[in-house]
Amino acid sequence: MDSVRYQPQRTISSSSWAGWRISASSRQVDPVNHLIGTAARFLTMKGHVDRKVFWNFGVLSAAGGLVGALLHSRTNGAALSIVFGLLLLFAGLSGVLGYAQRMRFGRKSAWLAGGLSGLFGGLVGNQGGIRSAALLGFNVSREAFVATATAIGLIVDGARMPIYFATQPQAITSPWRLLVIASTGVLLGTFWGVRLLRLIPERIFRRAVSALIALLGAATLIQTLAK
């Protein structure tokens, strides 16, 4: 009976260990996959980048994000995550209800929105959501929205990847099989995502983005409060 009882325990333990290794490996290759996907999307859509929004909003957003990422470990993560979730929920619902369309950023407000959204996103560890919420304040097409957000993300990825490779090169490159599979999936997803974007009507695009931002905010709040 002892041997019968022991075998399932060992099996469960082995499965848990394997699952932990896969999860850890996927986290290690995430920065590389993110860079590959962002670069591929940028090459596909670089002609749609809104230069005015990029320079007035994007550069400060990227700089603020890098500063926030450096300060990330020194802040109260739970409190910031709650504020972050509330901000995303408010911005998302405002977009869904049509209120965000009445708000438009000028040059100085674009600087402020870029710096603050980047800083806050870096502090919390999720820059894409708050950046997209801020970009809803600009009157740009769906292609320009995605292309400009991608260009900003590429700056952030390009700045942090050398740090990852300098501090943990073995951790990033050792799971090379997983990296190849994941990168292939990222490229395919990017290709089909760009094609799908062209099929979404302009009037629906902003509300869809706003709904996703609201869901991200709600998920952040639920996850933080559940801990």
C-alpha positions in Angstrom: 0.0 0.0 0.0 2.9 2.4 0.7 4.2 2.0 -2.8 0.8 2.6 -4.3 0.3 5.8 -2.3 3.8 7.1 -3.0 3.7 6.9 -6.8 0.9 9.4 -7.4 2.7 11.8 -5.0 5.8 11.5 -7.0 3.9 12.0 -10.2 2.2 15.1 -9.0 5.5 16.5 -7.7 7.2 15.8 -11.1 4.3 17.5 -13.0 4.5 20.5 -10.7 8.2 20.8 -11.2 7.9 20.5 -14.9 5.2 23.1 -15.0 7.3 25.5 -12.9 10.2 25.0 -15.2 8.1 25.8 -18.3 6.6 28.8 -16.6 10.0 30.1 -15.6 11.4 29.5 -19.1 8.5 31.4 -20.7 9.1 34.4 -18.4 12.7 34.4 -19.4 12.0 34.6 -23.1 9.1 37.1 -22.8 11.4 40.1 -23.3 12.8 38.7 -26.5 9.4 37.7 -27.8 8.1 41.2 -27.0 10.9 42.8 -28.9 10.5 40.5 -31.9 6.8 41.2 -32.1 7.1 44.9 -31.6 9.9 45.2 -34.2 7.9 43.1 -36.7 4.8 45.2 -36.2 6.8 48.4 -36.5 8.3 47.3 -39.8 4.8 46.5 -41.1 3.2 49.7 -40.0 6.0 52.3 -39.8 4.5 54.4 -42.6 1.5 55.1 -40.3 3.4 56.5 -37.4 2.1 60.0 -36.4 5.4 61.9 -36.0 3.8 64.8 -34.1 2.3 62.5 -31.5 5.4 60.4 -31.3 7.7 63.4 -30.6 5.3 65.2 -28.3 4.0 62.2 -26.4 6.0 59.1 -27.2 9.5 60.1 -26.4 8.6 61.3 -22.9 6.4 58.2 -22.4 9.3 56.0 -23.2 11.6 58.0 -21.0 9.1 58.0 -18.1 8.6 54.2 -18.5 12.3 53.5 -18.2 12.6 55.7 -15.1 9.6 54.0 -13.6 11.0 50.6 -14.3 14.2 51.5 -12.5 12.2 52.7 -9.4 9.8 49.7 -9.6 11.4 47.7 -6.8 11.4 50.6 -4.4 7.7 51.3 -4.5 4.5 49.9 -2.8 3.4 47.6 -5.5 -0.1 46.9 -4.1 -1.1 50.5 -3.6 0.1 51.5 -7.0 -1.6 48.6 -8.7 -4.9 49.6 -7.2 -4.5 53.2 -8.4 -3.4 51.8 -11.8 -6.4 49.6 -12.1 -8.8 52.4 -11.2 -7.2 54.7 -13.8 -7.5 52.1 -16.5 -11.1 51.3 -15.5 -12.0 55.0 -15.6 -10.2 55.6 -18.9 -11.7 52.5 -20.5 -15.3 53.3 -19.4 -14.9 56.9 -20.5 -13.9 55.6 -24.0 -16.7 53.1 -24.2 -19.3 55.8 -23.2 -17.9 58.3 -25.7 -16.6 60.8 -23.2 -12.9 60.3 -24.1 -13.6 61.4 -27.7 -14.3 64.9 -26.4 -10.8 65.1 -24.7 -7.9 66.2 -27.0 -4.3 66.8 -25.9 -2.4 69.9 -27.0 1.4 70.0 -27.1 2.0 70.7 -23.4 -0.6 68.3 -22.2 0.8 65.7 -24.5 4.2 66.1 -22.8 2.6 65.8 -19.4 0.4 62.8 -20.4 3.4 61.1 -22.0 5.7 61.5 -19.1 3.2 60.6 -16.4 1.7 57.6 -18.2 5.2 56.2 -18.9 6.4 56.8 -15.3 3.3 55.2 -13.8 3.3 52.3 -16.2 7.0 51.7 -15.4 6.4 51.8 -11.7 3.5 49.2 -11.9 5.2 47.1 -14.6 2.5 47.5 -17.3 3.3 50.3 -19.7 1.2 49.2 -22.7 -2.2 49.6 -21.0 -1.7 53.1 -19.6 0.0 54.2 -22.8 -3.0 53.0 -24.9 -5.4 54.8 -22.5 -3.4 58.1 -22.9 -3.2 57.7 -26.7 -7.0 57.7 -26.8 -6.7 61.5 -26.2 -5.3 62.0 -29.7 -7.3 62.3 -32.9 -5.5 59.7 -34.9 -6.6 56.8 -37.2 -6.6 53.2 -36.0 -3.4 52.5 -38.1 -1.6 55.6 -36.6 -2.8 54.6 -33.1 -1.2 51.1 -33.3 1.9 52.2 -35.3 2.7 55.1 -32.9 2.2 52.9 -29.8 4.4 50.3 -31.4 7.2 52.9 -32.1 7.1 54.0 -28.5 7.2 50.4 -27.3 10.2 49.7 -29.6 12.2 52.5 -27.9 11.5 51.0 -24.5 12.3 47.4 -25.6 15.5 48.6 -27.4 16.7 50.4 -24.2 16.0 47.5 -21.8 17.1 44.5 -23.8 20.9 45.4 -23.5 20.3 45.4 -19.7 18.6 42.0 -19.8 21.5 40.5 -21.9 24.1 42.1 -19.8 22.7 40.9 -16.5 21.2 37.5 -17.4 22.3 36.3 -20.8 22.2 32.6 -20.1 18.7 32.8 -18.7 17.4 34.4 -21.9 19.2 32.3 -24.5 19.3 28.9 -22.8 15.6 27.9 -23.5 16.3 28.3 -27.2 13.7 25.8 -28.4 10.9 27.6 -26.5 12.3 30.9 -27.8 12.0 29.6 -31.4 8.5 28.3 -31.0 7.3 31.4 -29.1 8.9 33.8 -31.6 7.2 31.9 -34.5 3.9 32.3 -32.8 4.5 36.0 -32.1 5.4 36.7 -35.8 2.3 34.8 -37.1 0.1 36.6 -34.6 1.6 40.0 -35.6 1.0 39.2 -39.3 -2.6 38.3 -38.8 -3.2 41.0 -36.3 -2.2 43.7 -38.8 -4.5 42.2 -41.4 -7.4 42.1 -38.9 -6.9 45.7 -37.9 -7.8 46.8 -41.5 -11.1 45.1 -41.2 -12.2 46.9 -38.0 -14.3 50.1 -38.7 -12.8 53.3 -37.4 -15.8 54.0 -35.2 -15.7 50.6 -33.5 -11.9 50.5 -33.0 -11.7 53.1 -30.3 -14.6 51.6 -28.3 -13.0 48.1 -28.6 -9.7 49.4 -27.3 -11.5 51.3 -24.5 -13.3 48.1 -23.6 -10.1 46.1 -23.4 -8.5 48.8 -21.3 -11.5 48.7 -18.9 -11.2 44.9 -18.7 -7.5 45.2 -18.0 -8.2 47.7 -15.2 -10.8 45.4 -13.7 -8.6 42.4 -13.9 -5.7 44.4 -12.2 -8.0 45.4 -9.3 -9.4 41.9 -8.8 -5.9 40.3 -8.9 -4.4 42.9 -6.5 -7.3 42.8 -4.0 -7.4 39.0 -4.0 -3.8 38.8 -2.8 
